Amino acid sequence: MTGRYKMKIVTDFAAAHVLRGYPGACSRLHGHNWKVEVEVVASKLDAIGMGMDFKDIKGATKTVIDTMDHRHLNELPPFTEVNPTAENIAAFIYTSLASKINDERVNVRAVTIWETERACVTYSEDE
Protein backbone atom coordinates (compact mmCIF):
# COMPACT_ATOMS: atom_id res chain seq x y z
CA MET A 1 0.00 0.00 0.00
CA THR A 2 1.29 3.45 -0.94
CA GLY A 3 1.19 6.15 1.72
CA ARG A 4 -0.55 9.46 1.20
CA TYR A 5 -0.46 12.74 3.05
CA LYS A 6 -3.67 14.64 3.78
CA MET A 7 -3.57 18.34 4.55
CA LYS A 8 -6.63 20.30 5.65
CA ILE A 9 -7.34 24.00 6.07
CA VAL A 10 -10.44 25.71 7.43
CA THR A 11 -11.63 29.16 6.45
CA ASP A 12 -14.92 31.01 6.05
CA PHE A 13 -16.91 33.56 4.13
CA ALA A 14 -20.26 35.31 4.51
CA ALA A 15 -22.83 35.32 1.72
CA ALA A 16 -26.55 35.49 1.04
CA HIS A 17 -28.61 33.27 -1.22
CA VAL A 18 -32.12 32.27 -2.21
CA LEU A 19 -33.00 28.63 -2.79
CA ARG A 20 -35.14 28.66 -5.91
CA GLY A 21 -38.01 26.18 -5.75
CA TYR A 22 -37.55 25.47 -2.04
CA PRO A 23 -40.88 25.00 -0.22
CA GLY A 24 -40.11 27.09 2.87
CA ALA A 25 -38.37 30.08 4.40
CA CYS A 26 -35.10 29.42 2.55
CA SER A 27 -36.85 30.49 -0.65
CA ARG A 28 -36.47 34.05 0.67
CA LEU A 29 -33.20 35.99 0.77
CA HIS A 30 -31.10 34.94 3.76
CA GLY A 31 -27.44 34.59 4.63
CA HIS A 32 -24.91 32.35 6.29
CA ASN A 33 -21.42 32.52 7.69
CA TRP A 34 -20.16 29.57 5.66
CA LYS A 35 -17.27 27.53 7.08
CA VAL A 36 -15.15 25.88 4.39
CA GLU A 37 -12.87 22.88 4.95
CA VAL A 38 -10.50 21.94 2.15
CA GLU A 39 -8.63 18.63 2.18
CA VAL A 40 -5.70 18.10 -0.18
CA VAL A 41 -3.88 14.80 -0.72
CA ALA A 42 -0.24 14.43 -1.74
CA SER A 43 1.23 11.20 -3.05
CA LYS A 44 4.80 12.39 -2.38
CA LEU A 45 6.48 15.10 -0.38
CA ASP A 46 8.28 17.98 -2.07
CA ALA A 47 12.02 18.68 -1.79
CA ILE A 48 11.69 20.19 1.69
CA GLY A 49 9.35 17.49 3.04
CA MET A 50 5.91 19.05 2.56
CA GLY A 51 2.86 17.64 0.84
CA MET A 52 1.64 21.16 0.09
CA ASP A 53 2.30 24.30 2.08
CA PHE A 54 -0.78 25.25 4.13
CA LYS A 55 -0.17 28.84 3.01
CA ASP A 56 -0.62 27.79 -0.62
CA ILE A 57 -3.82 25.86 0.11
CA LYS A 58 -5.17 28.87 2.03
CA GLY A 59 -4.16 31.24 -0.77
CA ALA A 60 -5.84 29.20 -3.51
CA THR A 61 -8.97 28.82 -1.38
CA LYS A 62 -9.03 32.54 -0.63
CA THR A 63 -9.00 33.43 -4.33
CA VAL A 64 -12.06 31.24 -4.86
CA ILE A 65 -14.10 32.29 -1.84
CA ASP A 66 -13.23 35.98 -2.17
CA THR A 67 -15.38 36.01 -5.31
CA MET A 68 -18.36 34.96 -3.13
CA ASP A 69 -17.63 36.78 0.13
CA HIS A 70 -20.32 39.31 1.13
CA ARG A 71 -22.19 38.70 -2.10
CA HIS A 72 -25.63 37.49 -3.15
CA LEU A 73 -24.68 34.10 -4.60
CA ASN A 74 -27.66 33.93 -6.95
CA GLU A 75 -26.16 36.86 -8.87
CA LEU A 76 -22.84 35.07 -9.51
CA PRO A 77 -22.04 32.42 -12.12
CA PRO A 78 -22.66 29.51 -11.96
CA PHE A 79 -25.43 30.23 -9.43
CA THR A 80 -27.40 32.35 -11.87
CA GLU A 81 -28.28 28.96 -13.44
CA VAL A 82 -27.48 26.41 -10.69
CA ASN A 83 -29.31 26.65 -7.37
CA PRO A 84 -26.83 27.89 -4.69
CA THR A 85 -27.41 24.98 -2.32
CA ALA A 86 -24.64 23.95 0.06
CA GLU A 87 -24.09 20.92 -2.20
CA ASN A 88 -23.60 23.05 -5.32
CA ILE A 89 -21.40 25.56 -3.48
CA ALA A 90 -19.16 22.73 -2.24
CA ALA A 91 -18.88 21.30 -5.78
CA PHE A 92 -18.12 24.75 -7.22
CA ILE A 93 -15.32 25.38 -4.70
CA TYR A 94 -13.94 21.87 -5.26
CA THR A 95 -13.84 22.26 -9.05
CA SER A 96 -12.38 25.76 -8.85
CA LEU A 97 -9.65 24.63 -6.45
CA ALA A 98 -8.86 21.48 -8.42
CA SER A 99 -8.10 23.62 -11.48
CA LYS A 100 -5.65 25.69 -9.38
CA ILE A 101 -4.03 22.97 -7.23
CA ASN A 102 -4.13 19.56 -8.90
CA ASP A 103 -0.96 18.23 -10.47
CA GLU A 104 0.84 14.89 -10.71
CA ARG A 105 1.65 14.93 -6.96
CA VAL A 106 -1.16 16.91 -5.25
CA ASN A 107 -4.96 16.76 -5.60
CA VAL A 108 -7.96 18.28 -3.89
CA ARG A 109 -9.63 15.37 -2.09
CA ALA A 110 -12.72 17.00 -0.60
CA VAL A 111 -14.45 20.27 0.21
CA THR A 112 -16.83 20.47 3.15
CA ILE A 113 -19.19 23.41 3.50
CA TRP A 114 -20.78 24.15 6.87
CA GLU A 115 -23.99 26.16 6.46
CA THR A 116 -24.48 26.23 10.24
CA GLU A 117 -22.44 24.77 13.08
CA ARG A 118 -24.65 21.67 12.92
CA ALA A 119 -25.19 21.16 9.19
CA CYS A 120 -22.63 20.48 6.46
CA VAL A 121 -22.08 18.74 3.13
CA THR A 122 -18.89 17.25 1.69
CA TYR A 123 -18.13 17.04 -2.02
CA SER A 124 -15.40 14.78 -3.43
CA GLU A 125 -14.77 12.86 -6.62
CA ASP A 126 -12.50 10.05 -5.44
CA GLU A 127 -14.84 7.63 -3.69
KEKE-3310 file (N, C-alpha, C; in steps of 0.2 Angstrom, whole numbers, plus 5000, padded with zeros to 4 digits):
npx = (5004:5003:5008:4999:4998:4988:4982:4973:4964:4955:4943:4933:4918:4906:4889:4874:4860:4846:4836:4830:4814:4813:4802:4799:4805:4818:4817:4817:4827:4842:4856:4872:4886:4897:4907:4922:4930:4945:4952:4967:4977:4992:5003:5017:5030:5037:5053:5057:5050:5037:5019:5010:5011:5003:5000:4999:4988:4978:4979:4975:4962:4957:4957:4946:4935:4934:4928:4915:4912:4903:4893:4878:4874:4866:4867:4879:4889:4892:4879:4869:4862:4863:4856:4860:4864:4870:4877:4879:4887:4898:4903:4906:4917:4926:4929:4934:4945:4952:4956:4966:4975:4978:4990:5003:5007:4999:4982:4966:4955:4943:4930:4922:4907:4900:4885:4878:4883:4879:4876:4882:4889:4899:4909:4917:4927:4933:4928)
npy = (4994:5011:5026:5041:5058:5069:5085:5098:5113:5126:5139:5153:5162:5175:5175:5178:5170:5163:5150:5143:5137:5130:5124:5133:5144:5146:5150:5163:5178:5176:5174:5166:5162:5154:5140:5133:5119:5112:5099:5092:5080:5072:5063:5061:5069:5086:5094:5099:5092:5093:5090:5099:5116:5124:5137:5139:5132:5139:5151:5148:5144:5156:5164:5159:5159:5173:5178:5176:5181:5191:5193:5191:5176:5171:5180:5177:5169:5151:5151:5159:5151:5138:5131:5139:5129:5121:5110:5112:5123:5118:5109:5118:5126:5115:5111:5123:5125:5113:5115:5124:5119:5105:5093:5082:5077:5082:5083:5090:5083:5084:5095:5103:5111:5120:5125:5129:5128:5115:5109:5102:5098:5087:5087:5077:5068:5056:5044)
npz = (5000:4996:5004:5008:5010:5019:5020:5028:5028:5036:5033:5030:5024:5021:5015:5005:5000:4989:4989:4975:4971:4983:4996:5007:5021:5016:5003:5003:5003:5012:5024:5027:5038:5031:5034:5028:5023:5017:5010:5005:4996:4995:4985:4986:4995:4994:4989:5001:5011:5012:5009:5003:5005:5019:5018:5004:5001:5008:5001:4988:4991:4996:4985:4978:4987:4989:4979:4982:4994:5005:4996:4985:4981:4971:4961:4955:4943:4944:4949:4944:4936:4942:4957:4972:4983:4997:4993:4979:4981:4987:4978:4967:4973:4975:4962:4957:4965:4962:4948:4951:4960:4958:4952:4946:4958:4969:4974:4976:4988:4995:4998:5011:5016:5029:5033:5044:5062:5064:5052:5037:5021:5011:4997:4985:4973:4973:4978)
capx = (5000:5006:5006:4997:4998:4982:4982:4967:4963:4948:4942:4925:4915:4899:4886:4867:4857:4839:4835:4824:4810:4812:4796:4799:4808:4824:4816:4818:4834:4844:4863:4875:4893:4899:4914:4924:4936:4948:4957:4972:4981:4999:5006:5024:5032:5041:5060:5058:5047:5030:5014:5008:5011:4996:4999:4997:4981:4974:4979:4971:4955:4955:4955:4940:4929:4934:4923:4908:4912:4898:4889:4872:4877:4862:4869:4886:4890:4887:4873:4863:4859:4863:4853:4866:4863:4877:4880:4882:4893:4904:4906:4909:4923:4930:4931:4938:4952:4956:4960:4972:4980:4979:4995:5004:5008:4994:4975:4960:4952:4936:4928:4916:4904:4896:4880:4878:4888:4877:4874:4887:4890:4906:4909:4923:4926:4938:4926)
capy = (5000:5017:5031:5047:5064:5073:5092:5101:5120:5129:5146:5155:5168:5177:5177:5177:5166:5161:5143:5143:5131:5127:5125:5135:5150:5147:5152:5170:5180:5175:5173:5162:5163:5148:5138:5129:5114:5110:5093:5091:5074:5072:5056:5062:5076:5090:5093:5101:5087:5095:5088:5106:5122:5126:5144:5139:5129:5144:5156:5146:5144:5163:5167:5156:5161:5180:5180:5175:5184:5197:5194:5187:5170:5170:5184:5175:5162:5148:5151:5162:5145:5132:5133:5139:5125:5120:5105:5115:5128:5114:5106:5124:5127:5109:5111:5129:5123:5107:5118:5128:5115:5098:5091:5074:5075:5085:5084:5091:5077:5085:5101:5102:5117:5121:5131:5131:5124:5108:5106:5102:5094:5086:5085:5074:5064:5050:5038)
capz = (5000:4995:5009:5006:5015:5019:5023:5028:5030:5037:5032:5030:5021:5023:5009:5005:4994:4989:4986:4970:4971:4990:4999:5014:5022:5013:4997:5003:5004:5019:5023:5031:5038:5028:5035:5022:5025:5011:5011:4999:4996:4991:4985:4988:4998:4990:4991:5008:5015:5013:5004:5000:5010:5021:5015:4997:5001:5010:4996:4982:4993:4997:4978:4976:4991:4989:4973:4984:5001:5006:4990:4984:4977:4965:4956:4952:4939:4940:4953:4941:4933:4947:4963:4977:4988:5000:4989:4973:4983:4989:4971:4964:4976:4974:4955:4956:4968:4958:4943:4953:4964:4956:4948:4946:4965:4974:4972:4981:4990:4997:5001:5016:5018:5034:5032:5051:5065:5065:5046:5032:5016:5008:4990:4983:4967:4973:4982)
cpx = (5004:5004:5004:4997:4991:4983:4975:4968:4956:4948:4934:4924:4908:4895:4878:4865:4849:4839:4829:4821:4809:4806:4796:4803:4815:4823:4816:4825:4836:4852:4866:4883:4895:4906:4916:4930:4938:4953:4960:4976:4987:5001:5014:5025:5037:5049:5062:5054:5040:5025:5012:5008:5004:4995:4997:4990:4976:4974:4975:4963:4953:4953:4948:4934:4929:4929:4916:4907:4908:4895:4882:4874:4872:4864:4876:4886:4894:4880:4867:4859:4858:4860:4859:4865:4870:4880:4883:4888:4899:4907:4909:4916:4928:4933:4935:4945:4956:4959:4966:4977:4982:4985:4997:5006:5003:4987:4971:4956:4945:4936:4921:4914:4899:4892:4878:4883:4886:4875:4879:4886:4897:4905:4916:4922:4930:4935:4921)
cpy = (5006:5022:5037:5052:5068:5080:5095:5109:5122:5136:5147:5161:5169:5178:5175:5173:5165:5154:5143:5137:5128:5129:5127:5142:5152:5149:5160:5172:5179:5173:5168:5164:5156:5146:5133:5125:5112:5104:5092:5084:5074:5065:5056:5069:5079:5090:5095:5097:5089:5092:5094:5111:5124:5133:5144:5136:5135:5150:5154:5146:5151:5166:5165:5159:5169:5182:5179:5179:5190:5198:5190:5182:5169:5174:5183:5169:5157:5148:5155:5156:5139:5135:5133:5136:5124:5115:5108:5120:5124:5111:5112:5125:5121:5110:5117:5128:5118:5110:5122:5124:5108:5097:5084:5072:5076:5085:5086:5085:5078:5092:5100:5109:5116:5127:5134:5127:5117:5105:5107:5097:5093:5084:5083:5070:5058:5044:5034)
cpz = (5000:5000:5005:5012:5014:5023:5023:5031:5031:5037:5032:5026:5022:5016:5009:4999:4995:4986:4982:4971:4978:4993:5006:5015:5018:5006:4997:5005:5011:5018:5028:5032:5037:5031:5030:5024:5018:5013:5004:5001:4992:4991:4987:4991:4993:4992:4998:5013:5017:5007:5000:5006:5012:5018:5008:4996:5003:5005:4990:4985:4994:4990:4976:4980:4991:4984:4976:4991:5000:4999:4990:4979:4971:4959:4952:4948:4944:4943:4950:4937:4938:4953:4968:4983:4991:4996:4983:4975:4984:4982:4967:4967:4975:4967:4954:4959:4964:4952:4945:4956:4961:4951:4949:4954:4970:4971:4978:4982:4991:4999:5005:5017:5023:5034:5039:5055:5066:5058:5041:5027:5013:5001:4988:4977:4967:4976:4977)
residu = (MET:THR:GLY:ARG:TYR:LYS:MET:LYS:ILE:VAL:THR:ASP:PHE:ALA:ALA:ALA:HIS:VAL:LEU:ARG:GLY:TYR:PRO:GLY:ALA:CYS:SER:ARG:LEU:HIS:GLY:HIS:ASN:TRP:LYS:VAL:GLU:VAL:GLU:VAL:VAL:ALA:SER:LYS:LEU:ASP:ALA:ILE:GLY:MET:GLY:MET:ASP:PHE:LYS:ASP:ILE:LYS:GLY:ALA:THR:LYS:THR:VAL:ILE:ASP:THR:MET:ASP:HIS:ARG:HIS:LEU:ASN:GLU:LEU:PRO:PRO:PHE:THR:GLU:VAL:ASN:PRO:THR:ALA:GLU:ASN:ILE:ALA:ALA:PHE:ILE:TYR:THR:SER:LEU:ALA:SER:LYS:ILE:ASN:ASP:GLU:ARG:VAL:ASN:VAL:ARG:ALA:VAL:THR:ILE:TRP:GLU:THR:GLU:ARG:ALA:CYS:VAL:THR:TYR:SER:GLU:ASP:GLU)
# end
